[in-house]
Amino acid sequence: MIQETIRCLTDAERRCLQERLDAQCPVNGRGTARWGLIWAGGLLLLALLAAGLIALRPNPVLGGLVGGLLSVAGIVCLYALIMVVSGFLRWRQAYREFARDTVPVVRRVLREDRCLSRDVTASQVYEIEEFEDEGPGYIFAIGEGKSLLLKGQKYEPEDARMPWPAPTFSLVRSSDGELWIGLFSSGQVLSPLRTIQMDECLDDFVWSEREDVLDGEPGQILNGIMKGGQPAPATGRRGSRRG
């Protein structure tokens, strides 16, 4: 069963939103400068050693071996330096976008104290194990011959102490659906009736994010997303596909 309601935020949901506001950029200028200097210093030292090697004019075999090792070490240092700088720039840009686009929405939701809660009660679940970092998949039996298909990184409880997969849980967004707040579960762990590998599924499912209510029991839905299966029709679809 699935029931959608507009309600006030719970304490757990408010904490989740406040933690986003309190989040700091995972990189900082001081740490980046320190590591940048370390790798740049390594490059300079290797350059000096290479210059000294040339000046000494050693045996060609020995010189070639040492020169090769210095070249490899130099490539490693250069690559590390590039990764430090590019990683810092990438994270800083992502954090600026977060502060510009997401923070105002989070503050508004906290101020309004309203959310859209999609409350789910399930009797069975099939699990599809995560592939790379695309997130696991779950197919829940929700009664009346329907199933809820979830797929993606965000479909995990906000608190690691919450049971998952679980027979009762809520998919919570801002009241206008603009902001994903989180998944909050309760009860005992619902043991999967079946667990399959993600590579047994169709490519468009593997690289997608899904939150769909589908006609059919979990076994039928699983058949529809596996290679060689027949797709099941969707009803009350919410979610998107990527890639």
C-alpha positions as CSV (number, residue, x, y, z in Angstrom):
1,M,0.0,0.0,0.0
2,I,1.1,3.6,-0.8
3,Q,-0.4,6.7,0.7
4,E,0.7,10.2,0.0
5,T,0.2,13.0,2.6
6,I,1.2,16.5,3.2
7,R,2.3,16.9,6.8
8,C,4.7,18.5,9.2
9,L,8.4,17.5,9.3
10,T,9.4,15.0,11.9
11,D,12.4,15.5,14.2
12,A,14.4,13.1,12.1
13,E,13.6,14.9,8.9
14,R,14.4,18.3,10.4
15,R,17.8,16.9,11.6
16,C,18.5,15.6,8.1
17,L,17.8,19.0,6.6
18,Q,19.8,20.8,9.2
19,E,22.8,18.5,8.6
20,R,22.8,19.6,5.0
21,L,22.9,23.3,6.0
22,D,25.8,22.5,8.3
23,A,27.7,20.6,5.7
24,Q,31.1,22.0,4.8
25,C,33.0,21.8,1.5
26,P,35.0,18.5,1.7
27,V,38.2,20.2,0.5
28,N,39.9,23.4,1.6
29,G,42.5,25.7,0.3
30,R,45.0,25.0,3.1
31,G,44.9,21.2,2.6
32,T,45.1,21.6,-1.2
33,A,48.1,24.0,-1.0
34,R,49.9,21.6,1.4
35,W,49.5,18.6,-0.9
36,G,50.1,20.7,-4.0
37,L,53.5,21.8,-2.5
38,I,54.4,18.2,-1.6
39,W,53.8,16.9,-5.1
40,A,55.4,20.0,-6.7
41,G,58.4,19.6,-4.4
42,G,58.6,16.0,-5.5
43,L,58.6,17.1,-9.2
44,L,61.4,19.7,-8.5
45,L,63.5,17.1,-6.6
46,L,63.2,14.6,-9.5
47,A,64.1,17.3,-12.0
48,L,67.3,18.1,-10.0
49,L,68.1,14.4,-9.8
50,A,67.6,14.1,-13.5
51,A,69.9,17.1,-14.1
52,G,72.5,15.6,-11.9
53,L,72.3,12.3,-13.7
54,I,72.9,13.9,-17.0
55,A,75.9,15.8,-15.6
56,L,77.4,12.6,-14.3
57,R,77.2,10.9,-17.6
58,P,76.9,7.4,-16.1
59,N,77.1,4.0,-17.9
60,P,74.3,4.0,-20.6
61,V,72.6,0.9,-19.1
62,L,72.7,2.3,-15.5
63,G,71.8,5.8,-16.7
64,G,68.9,4.4,-18.7
65,L,67.6,2.4,-15.8
66,V,67.8,5.3,-13.3
67,G,66.5,7.8,-15.8
68,G,63.5,5.5,-16.5
69,L,62.7,5.3,-12.8
70,L,63.0,9.0,-12.4
71,S,60.6,9.5,-15.4
72,V,58.0,7.1,-13.9
73,A,58.2,8.9,-10.5
74,G,57.9,12.3,-12.3
75,I,54.8,11.1,-14.1
76,V,53.3,9.9,-10.8
77,C,54.0,13.3,-9.1
78,L,52.6,15.3,-12.0
79,Y,49.5,13.2,-12.2
80,A,49.0,13.6,-8.4
81,L,49.5,17.3,-8.6
82,I,46.9,17.6,-11.4
83,M,44.4,15.5,-9.4
84,V,44.9,17.6,-6.3
85,V,44.3,20.9,-8.2
86,S,41.4,19.6,-10.4
87,G,39.7,17.9,-7.4
88,F,39.8,21.1,-5.4
89,L,38.4,23.1,-8.3
90,R,35.7,20.5,-8.9
91,W,34.6,20.3,-5.3
92,R,34.6,24.0,-4.8
93,Q,32.4,24.5,-7.9
94,A,30.0,21.8,-6.6
95,Y,29.8,23.4,-3.2
96,R,29.1,26.8,-4.7
97,E,26.3,25.3,-6.8
98,F,24.9,23.6,-3.6
99,A,25.1,26.9,-1.7
100,R,23.4,28.8,-4.5
101,D,20.7,26.3,-5.5
102,T,20.0,23.9,-2.7
103,V,20.6,25.8,0.6
104,P,17.8,28.4,-0.1
105,V,15.4,25.5,-0.7
106,V,16.4,23.7,2.4
107,R,15.9,26.8,4.5
108,R,12.5,27.4,3.0
109,V,11.4,23.8,3.7
110,L,12.5,24.1,7.3
111,R,10.8,27.4,7.7
112,E,7.5,26.1,6.2
113,D,7.7,22.9,8.2
114,R,5.8,21.0,5.5
115,C,6.7,17.9,3.4
116,L,5.2,15.4,1.0
117,S,5.4,11.9,2.5
118,R,4.9,8.8,0.3
119,D,4.2,6.2,3.0
120,V,4.8,2.6,1.9
121,T,3.7,-0.7,3.5
122,A,5.2,-3.8,1.8
123,S,4.8,-7.6,2.4
124,Q,7.7,-8.8,0.2
125,V,10.8,-7.5,-1.5
126,Y,13.2,-8.6,-4.2
127,E,16.7,-7.1,-4.1
128,I,19.0,-6.2,-7.0
129,E,22.6,-5.7,-5.8
130,E,24.4,-2.5,-6.5
131,F,26.6,-2.2,-9.6
132,E,29.6,0.2,-9.4
133,D,28.0,3.4,-7.8
134,E,24.6,3.3,-9.5
135,G,22.7,2.3,-6.4
136,P,20.9,-0.9,-5.6
137,G,17.4,-1.8,-6.7
138,Y,14.3,-3.1,-4.8
139,I,11.0,-4.4,-5.8
140,F,8.4,-4.3,-3.1
141,A,5.0,-6.0,-3.1
142,I,2.5,-3.4,-2.0
143,G,-0.8,-5.2,-2.4
144,E,-3.6,-5.2,-5.0
145,G,-1.4,-6.8,-7.5
146,K,1.1,-3.9,-7.6
147,S,4.7,-3.4,-6.9
148,L,7.0,-0.5,-6.1
149,L,10.3,-0.4,-7.9
150,L,13.1,1.7,-6.4
151,K,16.5,2.1,-8.0
152,G,19.2,4.6,-7.2
153,Q,21.7,5.8,-4.6
154,K,19.2,7.9,-2.7
155,Y,17.0,4.9,-1.9
156,E,18.7,4.0,1.4
157,P,17.7,5.1,4.9
158,E,19.1,8.5,6.1
159,D,20.1,6.8,9.4
160,A,22.2,3.7,9.2
161,R,20.4,2.3,12.3
162,M,17.1,2.2,10.4
163,P,16.2,-1.3,9.1
164,W,16.5,-1.8,5.3
165,P,14.8,-3.1,3.3
166,A,11.9,-2.7,5.6
167,P,8.1,-3.4,5.6
168,T,7.2,0.2,6.3
169,F,9.0,3.3,5.1
170,S,8.4,6.8,3.9
171,L,9.9,8.6,0.8
172,V,9.9,12.2,1.9
173,R,10.2,15.3,-0.3
174,S,9.4,19.0,0.2
175,S,5.7,19.7,-0.2
176,D,6.2,20.9,-3.8
177,G,8.3,17.8,-4.6
178,E,11.3,20.0,-5.5
179,L,13.7,18.8,-2.8
180,W,14.4,15.2,-1.8
181,I,14.6,14.9,2.0
182,G,15.2,11.2,2.4
183,L,14.0,7.7,3.0
184,F,13.0,6.9,6.6
185,S,12.1,3.3,7.6
186,S,10.8,1.4,10.6
187,G,9.9,-2.1,11.8
188,Q,12.1,-5.1,11.3
189,V,14.3,-5.9,8.4
190,L,12.3,-7.4,5.5
191,S,14.5,-10.2,4.2
192,P,14.5,-10.4,0.4
193,L,12.8,-13.4,-1.2
194,R,15.3,-13.2,-4.0
195,T,18.6,-11.4,-4.7
196,I,20.0,-11.0,-8.2
197,Q,23.0,-9.3,-9.7
198,M,22.6,-6.0,-11.4
199,D,24.4,-7.3,-14.5
200,E,21.5,-9.6,-15.1
201,C,19.3,-6.6,-15.8
202,L,18.7,-4.6,-18.9
203,D,21.2,-1.8,-19.5
204,D,18.6,1.0,-19.4
205,F,17.6,-0.2,-15.9
206,V,21.2,-0.5,-14.7
207,W,22.0,3.2,-15.5
208,S,18.6,4.6,-14.4
209,E,17.0,6.1,-11.3
210,R,13.6,4.7,-10.7
211,E,10.6,5.2,-8.4
212,D,7.7,3.5,-10.1
213,V,4.5,1.9,-9.1
214,L,4.0,-1.0,-11.5
215,D,1.2,-3.5,-12.2
216,G,2.3,-7.0,-11.2
217,E,3.9,-8.9,-8.4
218,P,7.6,-8.6,-7.7
219,G,8.5,-11.7,-9.7
220,Q,6.7,-10.3,-12.8
221,I,8.4,-6.9,-12.4
222,L,11.8,-8.6,-12.1
223,N,11.2,-10.6,-15.3
224,G,10.4,-7.3,-17.0
225,I,13.7,-5.7,-16.1
226,M,15.9,-8.7,-16.7
227,K,17.6,-9.4,-20.0
228,G,15.2,-11.3,-22.2
229,G,12.2,-10.5,-20.1
230,Q,8.9,-8.7,-20.9
231,P,8.4,-5.1,-19.5
232,A,5.6,-4.5,-17.1
233,P,3.3,-1.5,-17.5
234,A,3.7,1.4,-15.0
235,T,1.0,3.2,-13.1
236,G,1.5,6.3,-10.9
237,R,5.0,6.7,-12.1
238,R,7.4,9.0,-10.3
239,G,11.1,9.2,-11.1
240,S,13.5,9.5,-14.0
241,R,16.0,7.7,-16.2
242,R,19.6,8.6,-16.6
243,G,22.1,7.9,-19.3
